[in-house]
Amino acid sequence: MNKSLLTLALGAFGIGITRYIMMGILPDIAHDLDVSISIAGHLISAYALGVVTGVPALIIIGGKLPQRSVLLGLMIWFTVFNALSAFASNYPTMLVARFLAGLPHGAYLALGTVAASELAVSGKSGRSIAIMFVGLTLANVFGVPLGVFISNEIGWRWTFGLVGLIGFSTIWCIKTWIPELPQEVRTITKHDLTIFSQPSSWLVIVTTIAGTAGFFAWYSYIAPLLTGAAGFQSEDIPFILMLAGLGMTFGNMLGGRLIDRYSTLNTILYFLVGMSLSLCLLSLVAGNQLMVLIMTFTIPVFAFSLFGSLRMIMIKIFRSSQVLGSTINQVAFNVANVLGALIGGWSIQFGFSQATPWIGAAMALAGAAIAGYMMIRRQRSRMPYYYFGPMNIRGKYGASK
């Protein structure tokens, strides 16, 4: 196995843990820092806001630097501020640390994708990129449950210590195993930005934000929901999160297969409707532990199948600039994370602690409505599935079949 690709996967593994671990240890942090669950939920939003800020800024700043140096710098930053999260003595300090820890997240994944393709054996770039993203998959299946177990047994600060250790190991591996890569200018030109004049671009972005915010409104507060209405014990949470991680993995694989066989826009609509109905059903069966477990697996299947479809259609829309498309994709997903966590937190703050699945269902349904509108525009305009409005630059962003 290529050690360089394993290094990129190790970094993705650490990023995946710190991204989703908050959902499982939120009650522990809220108790220790003496804040409510809804206020502690802002820590999730702060990290996502850091990703939104960091993706365009760090890609532009590092656009003319060697890729290996940029990856190394991103991982050093990631390691330092995740380690500082372990030593946060109060809520404001933790909030700042989470924001700063999120800055390198999207840039590492975006530039890591480019590096993986360049490190690949000829004709196997797709496989190399998949190896890197296996790190994210394993983070949800094994890393997050392990982090929750550590939090339950010896404290949440040790969980962030684990993330810091993974980051330090990745730094060493980057210096040791990743060679100097061809320097590539990764800038975004004024011409690339003309894509924002197309209605289709904004429709896809809004669909991404509205639809995926529904998942984050529920998943951000999954731990208190499981120990509340469902009646699970805190020691059950790691195993339930492992079940959710398996659902994410299966959904990612399922989405990839369906995208290859059906229209991307159709799959987006079906996945959004499926996620909305699943969240509604979860609300109705919240007191039945077996049904809650089934839905905890099912909802991530729909969500991560959806994520793949949205990523694909974003690439189609922004295909004139892969850098811009990758940037917008990361920004849209993390804006959804911010909104989902905030709105879910507000519902808890105002006394509707069991309402987050309903809120998530409403958001997913709103995304489905926009996707349905795009399907109507596609049929009327007879344009390819990745274009849904009148073209200002004909042939550049889509052409009639």
LUMMARTOR-310465 format. One line per 8 residues: their letters; for each residue x, y, z of C-alpha. Coordinates in steps of 0.2 Angstrom, whole numbers, plus 5000, padded with zeros to 4 digits. Example, Ala and Ser with C-alpha at 12.3 -4.5 7.8 and 13.67 -1.06 7.14 Angstrom:
# residues 2
as> 5062,4978,5039  5068,4995,5036
END
This chain:
# residues 401
mnkslltl> 5000,5000,5000  5006,5017,4996  5012,5026,5012  5009,5043,5005  4990,5039,5002  4989,5031,5019  4996,5047,5026  4982,5057,5018
algafgig> 4970,5045,5024  4976,5047,5042  4974,5065,5041  4956,5063,5035  4953,5051,5049  4958,5064,5062  4947,5077,5053  4932,5065,5053
itryimmg> 4934,5062,5071  4935,5080,5076  4921,5085,5064  4908,5072,5071  4914,5069,5089  4905,5084,5096  4888,5075,5092  4892,5061,5104
ilpdiahd> 4901,5070,5119  4890,5086,5119  4882,5082,5135  4899,5079,5144  4906,5096,5138  4890,5105,5142  4891,5098,5160  4909,5101,5162
ldvsisia> 4909,5119,5156  4893,5123,5165  4882,5128,5150  4866,5121,5143  4865,5108,5128  4858,5122,5117  4873,5133,5121  4886,5119,5119
ghlisaya> 4878,5116,5102  4886,5132,5096  4903,5123,5097  4897,5113,5082  4892,5128,5073  4909,5137,5077  4919,5122,5070  4908,5122,5054
lgvvtgvp> 4910,5141,5053  4928,5139,5054  4927,5127,5039  4917,5140,5029  4930,5153,5033  4945,5143,5030  4941,5134,5014  4942,5149,5002
aliiiggk> 4955,5159,5013  4968,5145,5014  4966,5139,4996  4969,5157,4990  4983,5160,5002  4991,5143,4998  4987,5143,4980  5005,5147,4974
lpqrsvll> 5014,5137,4987  5020,5119,4986  5007,5106,4989  5017,5096,5002  5021,5112,5012  5003,5118,5012  4997,5100,5018  5010,5101,5032
glmiwftv> 5005,5118,5037  4986,5114,5037  4989,5098,5048  5001,5108,5060  4987,5121,5063  4974,5107,5065  4984,5098,5078  4988,5114,5088
fnalsafa> 4970,5120,5090  4963,5102,5093  4976,5100,5107  4971,5117,5114  4953,5111,5114  4958,5098,5127  4964,5112,5139  4950,5124,5137
snyptmlv> 4945,5130,5154  4929,5139,5150  4916,5140,5136  4922,5155,5127  4940,5148,5126  4932,5132,5119  4922,5141,5107  4937,5150,5099
arflaglp> 4947,5134,5099  4934,5125,5089  4932,5139,5077  4951,5139,5074  4952,5120,5073  4939,5120,5059  4949,5132,5048  4960,5119,5039
hgaylalg> 4947,5106,5038  4940,5109,5020  4957,5115,5013  4965,5099,5018  4952,5088,5010  4952,5098,4994  4971,5099,4992  4972,5081,4998
tvaasela> 4961,5076,4984  4973,5084,4972  4988,5077,4980  4980,5059,4980  4977,5060,4961  4995,5066,4958  5002,5052,4969  4992,5039,4960
vsgksgrs> 4998,5025,4948  4993,5030,4930  4975,5027,4927  4971,5024,4946  4968,5042,4952  4950,5038,4957  4956,5023,4968  4969,5034,4976
iaimfvgl> 4956,5047,4980  4945,5034,4987  4959,5028,4999  4961,5045,5006  4942,5047,5009  4942,5030,5018  4949,5039,5032  4933,5049,5034
tlanvfgv> 4923,5033,5033  4933,5024,5047  4932,5040,5057  4913,5038,5058  4913,5019,5060  4927,5017,5073  4935,5034,5078  4920,5043,5084
plgvfisn> 4913,5029,5094  4931,5027,5102  4931,5045,5106  4914,5044,5114  4920,5029,5124  4935,5038,5130  4925,5053,5135  4913,5042,5145
eigwrwtf> 4927,5033,5154  4940,5046,5157  4934,5063,5151  4931,5072,5135  4947,5081,5136  4956,5065,5133  4946,5063,5117  4953,5079,5110
glvgligf> 4970,5073,5116  4968,5058,5104  4964,5069,5090  4979,5079,5093  4990,5063,5093  4983,5058,5077  4987,5075,5070  5005,5074,5076
stiwcikt> 5007,5057,5068  5000,5064,5052  5013,5078,5053  5027,5066,5055  5020,5055,5040  5019,5070,5029  5037,5075,5032  5043,5057,5030
wipelpqe> 5032,5049,5016  5025,5062,5005  5037,5068,4992  5038,5085,4985  5023,5087,4973  5022,5097,4957  5018,5115,4961  5001,5120,4954
vrtitkhd> 4993,5137,4954  4976,5134,4962  4968,5151,4960  4951,5157,4956  4949,5169,4941  4937,5182,4938  4930,5172,4923  4927,5157,4935
ltifsqps> 4915,5168,4945  4904,5172,4931  4895,5155,4935  4887,5164,4949  4876,5174,4936  4868,5157,4932  4851,5153,4942  4856,5135,4942
swlvivtt> 4871,5138,4952  4861,5146,4966  4848,5133,4965  4860,5119,4968  4869,5129,4982  4852,5133,4991  4847,5114,4989  4863,5109,4997
iagtagff> 4861,5120,5012  4843,5117,5015  4843,5098,5012  4859,5094,5022  4855,5106,5036  4840,5094,5040  4853,5080,5044  4864,5091,5055
awysyiap> 4848,5098,5065  4845,5080,5070  4863,5073,5071  4870,5087,5081  4859,5083,5096  4858,5064,5094  4866,5060,5111  4853,5069,5121
lltgaagf> 4839,5062,5110  4845,5045,5113  4847,5046,5132  4831,5056,5133  4815,5050,5124  4823,5033,5119  4830,5029,5136  4847,5023,5131
qsedipfi> 4861,5024,5144  4877,5035,5140  4888,5020,5139  4876,5014,5124  4880,5030,5114  4897,5024,5106  4889,5008,5099  4874,5018,5092
lmlaglgm> 4886,5030,5084  4895,5015,5076  4878,5010,5069  4876,5028,5062  4893,5027,5055  4889,5010,5046  4874,5019,5039  4885,5033,5032
tfgnmlgg> 4897,5021,5024  4883,5011,5016  4875,5027,5010  4891,5033,5002  4892,5017,4993  4874,5017,4988  4874,5035,4982  4889,5031,4971
rlidryst> 4880,5017,4962  4864,5026,4960  4872,5041,4953  4880,5031,4939  4863,5023,4934  4851,5037,4936  4849,5056,4934  4859,5065,4948
lntilyfl> 4844,5077,4950  4832,5063,4952  4842,5054,4965  4844,5071,4975  4825,5073,4975  4822,5055,4981  4836,5055,4994  4829,5072,5001
vgmslslc> 4811,5065,5002  4817,5048,5010  4827,5058,5023  4812,5069,5027  4801,5054,5029  4814,5045,5040  4816,5059,5052  4797,5061,5053
llslvagn> 4796,5042,5057  4810,5044,5070  4799,5057,5079  4784,5046,5080  4794,5031,5086  4806,5040,5098  4801,5029,5113  4804,5012,5104
qlmvlimt> 4822,5008,5106  4822,4995,5092  4814,5007,5079  4826,5021,5085  4841,5010,5081  4834,5006,5064  4831,5024,5060  4848,5029,5067
ftipvfaf> 4855,5018,5053  4843,5023,5040  4844,5042,5041  4863,5042,5038  4860,5031,5023  4849,5044,5015  4860,5058,5020  4876,5051,5014
slfgslrm> 4869,5045,4998  4862,5063,4996  4879,5071,5000  4887,5061,4985  4874,5066,4973  4875,5085,4978  4894,5084,4977  4892,5077,4959
imikifrs> 4880,5090,4953  4891,5104,4961  4906,5097,4951  4895,5097,4935  4889,5115,4938  4906,5122,4942  4916,5111,4930  4925,5126,4922
sqvlgsti> 4935,5128,4939  4938,5112,4950  4945,5123,4963  4930,5134,4964  4918,5119,4963  4927,5110,4977  4927,5126,4988  4909,5130,4985
nqvafnva> 4905,5112,4989  4914,5113,5006  4906,5130,5010  4888,5125,5006  4890,5109,5017  4897,5118,5032  4884,5133,5031  4871,5119,5032
nvlgalig> 4880,5112,5047  4880,5129,5055  4862,5132,5052  4856,5115,5057  4865,5115,5073  4859,5133,5077  4841,5130,5073  4841,5113,5082
gwsiqfgf> 4849,5122,5097  4836,5135,5097  4822,5122,5098  4830,5114,5113  4833,5131,5121  4815,5136,5120  4809,5119,5127  4806,5109,5112
sqatpwig> 4820,5096,5116  4812,5082,5105  4808,5093,5090  4825,5092,5081  4820,5077,5070  4804,5087,5065  4815,5102,5061  4827,5092,5051
aamalaga> 4812,5084,5041  4805,5101,5037  4823,5107,5031  4825,5091,5020  4807,5094,5013  4812,5112,5008  4827,5105,4999  4816,5093,4990
aiagymmi> 4804,5106,4985  4819,5116,4977  4825,5100,4968  4808,5097,4962  4807,5115,4955  4824,5112,4946  4817,5096,4938  4803,5106,4931
rrqrsrmp> 4815,5119,4924  4826,5106,4917  4811,5098,4908  4805,5115,4901  4822,5120,4895  4827,5103,4889  4844,5106,4896  4856,5093,4903
yyyfgpmn> 4853,5088,4921  4867,5099,4927  4859,5115,4920  4842,5122,4924  4842,5140,4918  4845,5151,4903  4863,5151,4898  4873,5168,4897
irgkygas> 4889,5158,4891  4882,5145,4880  4893,5130,4879  4904,5134,4893  4893,5128,4907  4881,5117,4898  4875,5114,4880  4859,5106,4873
k> 4859,5087,4870
END
